[in-house]
Amino acid sequence: MPTDYQQFISRIKSKTGIDLSLYKETQMKRRLTSLYEKKGYSFFEAYFQGVTRDSELLYEFLDRMTINVSEFYRNYKRWEVLEKGILPKMLKRVNKPKVWSAACSTGEEPYTIAMILSKYMPLSKINILASDIDEKAIARAKLGIYPERSLNEIPVDMKRRFFTREESGYVLSEEIKKTVTFKKHNLLAEPYGTAYDLIICRNVLIYFTEEAKDSIYQKFSKALNQDGILFVGSTEQIFNVNKYRFEVEDTFFYKKI
């Protein structure tokens, strides 16, 4: 007969897509017991019922399961450059750009790209690859439910078009979710795809050594088509662009030459 904890992890997986069995049981049980006792619960079954009823409790639980922090349209002005400056030129060369959101965390970034591309083409033509090393983050991305703070910078028209406010949070529309394909990928250890027109990798490489960054930039360059664009985060400016066959297209945007 399943224990209280085993029933809890089974129900959480069904509800959120997060598989707590991937964690060491002793450590996870201790972490979760501490969390639910602070909220006045005495056992996992009662805590699960609370998480089901209370969206704030659900998001507190999800936040404890992952350290990933992201937002839609994070650093809004850079996305504006992508929408109004980069993409119009790209779409003169290619009808359907091949796009990769690398180290995508909980999905805000690739879904943002899809929303922006929807201004130029039907959603049925958009297919973005999104990858991350963290299976739990990918599970949350696929779930497509976000707290209000993740939508701080999103334009009002995009929020109205693609989100529904529910008790559990802001629920992303299925039509946008279908534009993104998620997969687990390790930037340092696994092969990259090829022939990309746009690669977005933001606010991740700051955690890597210079040697690791050098290797990743070389691989990104090889993965891009000529004239393809690499879009990096606001603390990740590349200074030796020629080394990677890049030139500066705009601040934090690099074109493969």
N, C-alpha and C positions, 0 to 999 in steps of 0.2 A: 504494500500500500504506500503511495507517495507521501512523503512528509509534507508538512506545512510549507517549508521552503521550496521543495520540488514543485508543488502545485503553483506556488507563487511565480517561479521562473517560467513555468509553462504558460501561465496566463499572461505574464508580461510579454513574452515572445509573441503571443497571438495578438496582443493589443498594440504593441509598439514596434515589433520586428527586432527588438534587441534581445540577444541570446546571452543571458547571464551565466549560462553554463560554461561559457568560454573563459570565465574568470575562475581563479582558485576559490573553492567553495568557502573555506574557513575565513579568508580575508573578506570576501564579499558579504557573507552572512554577518560578520562583525560590523562592517560598514553600514549595512542596511538596518541592522538591529538598532544601532546608535541613531540612525536617521528616524526610524519610526517611533522609537521611545521618546525622542524629543518632541514628537507631534502628539504624544499621548496614546499611542497604540501599544498593544501588548503582544501581538503575534502577526504573522505575515498575512493571514486571511483578512483580518480587519484592516490592515494597512492597504491591501489591494483594493478593498471596497472603497476606502477613502480616496485613493488615487483615481479610481473610476469616477467618483462623484465630483471631485474638486480639481479643476484644471491647474490651479496654482500648485497644489501638492504634486500633480503629475509632472509639471515642469521643474519643480525642485528635484524630484527624483531623477528626471532626465539629465539635468545639469550635473548631478553627482556622478552620473555614469560616464560622462565625457567632459573633457576640458576644452573641446573645440569651441571657439568663439567666432561667429561670423554674422554678417548682416547682408540684406539685400542692398544693392547699389552702394556698398561700402566705399567711402571717398567719392561721393557723387560726381564731382567735377571730372574725374578720370573716366567714368562711364559715359559722361556727356561727350568727351573727346572721342571715345570709341564709336558712339552712336552717330555723331554728326561729322566727324573728320575721318576716322579710319574705315568704317564699314562702307560708306558710299564709294570710296575708291576701290576697295576690295571687291565690291559687287559689280563693278564694271569689268573686272577680270574673270570672276567666277560666279556662276548663277547660284550655286549651293555650296558655300564654304564648309570645309572640313574643320571642325572645332574640337579642341580638347581643353577641358578645365582640369588641370593637374593639381593634386592635393586639395580637393574640392570641399573638404570638411563636411558640414551637414547640409550642403546642397544650395545654399543661397546664391553662390557665385554662378554655377551653370544655369540655374533657373533665371537669374538676372539676364544672362546672355540671351537666353531663349526669349524673354520678354522684349528685349531690345531688337532682336532679329525679327520678331513678329510684326514690327513696323514696316519691314521690307519684303516679307514673304509669308505665305500661309504657314501656319503651325505644322501642317502635315508634311512640309518640306524640310523642317528643321530637325536635325539629329546631332546632338552634342554628346561626346564622350566625356564622362566625369569620373575621376579616379581618386582614391585615397588609400592610405595604408591601414586606416582604422575602420574595421568592419562595423563597429557600433555607430560611427559617424555616418557611414553609408546607409545603415538601417534607418537612422533618423531622417536622412535625406529622402529616402524612398517613401517614408511615411508622409512627408510633406505637410506637417503641422508645426506652426511656428508661434513663439510668443510675440507679443506686441513690440518688444524692444528690437526684434530682428527686422521690423518693417519701418524703422525710424526714418530712413532716407528714401524710401520708395516713393515715386511719384503717385499722386492721388489717383490718376486714371489707371495706372497699372494695378494699384491696390484694389480698386473697384472691379476691374475686369477679371483679375485672376485669383482673388481670394474671397473666401466666405468666412464670416465671423461665427464661430461656434463656441460651445462651452470649453472645448479642449484647446482652443486657440484659433489662430488664423489658418484655415485649411486651403491649401493650394489646389487649383483646379486640375482635374485629370488631364485636360488638353495640354497644359504646360508640362505636367509630369511625364507625359508620353514622349516629349521631345528630348529627354535626357536618358542616356544609358549609363548606369553606374557599374564600376568594377573595382576590385581591390588591386592596388598597384603600389610597388615600392620604387620610388624614384631613383634610389641609390643602387638597387640590385637587379631590377628587371628590365627587359628590353622595352624600347619605345616604339610606337607606331611610326608611320611615315606619311608624307604628302599632306601635312596639315597646313591650312591657310591661316589659322589663328590658334595660338596656345596661350592660355591664361594660367599663370602660376603666381599668386600674390600672397605676401605676408607669411611665407613659409621658409624661404631660403635664408632668412635672417638667423635661423636656428642651426644652420649648417656651417661646417668649417669652410675656409677659402678653397681648400682642395676639393671638397665635395661640390661646392658651388661651381667651380671650374668644370668639373666633370658633367654636371647637370646642364650647364649652358652649352657645352659642346654637343650634348645629346639633343637638346632642344633645337639647336641650329640644324643638325642633321635631319631632325624630324619634320622641319618646316620646308614647304615649297619655296622656291625663289619668290621674293616679294611677300612671303608670309610674315606674320606679325607675332612677336612675343610681347605680352602685356604683363608687367611685374608690379609688385607692391610699392607703396610710397616710401619705403625705407630700403629699397633694393635696387637703386640705380646702378647700372653697369657702366663702368668707366672705360674699360679696355675693349670697346665694342668690336674693333677690327679683328681681334683675336678669334671671335666667334662668327665672323662673316656677317656682322650686323652693322646697321647704321641707325642713328637716332631718327625715328619718325615723328615722335612727339615726346614730351616728358613721360618716362616709364613705358614707352612703346618703342620696340626695336624691330627693324625690318631686315629680313634675310636678303643678302645681296649675292 
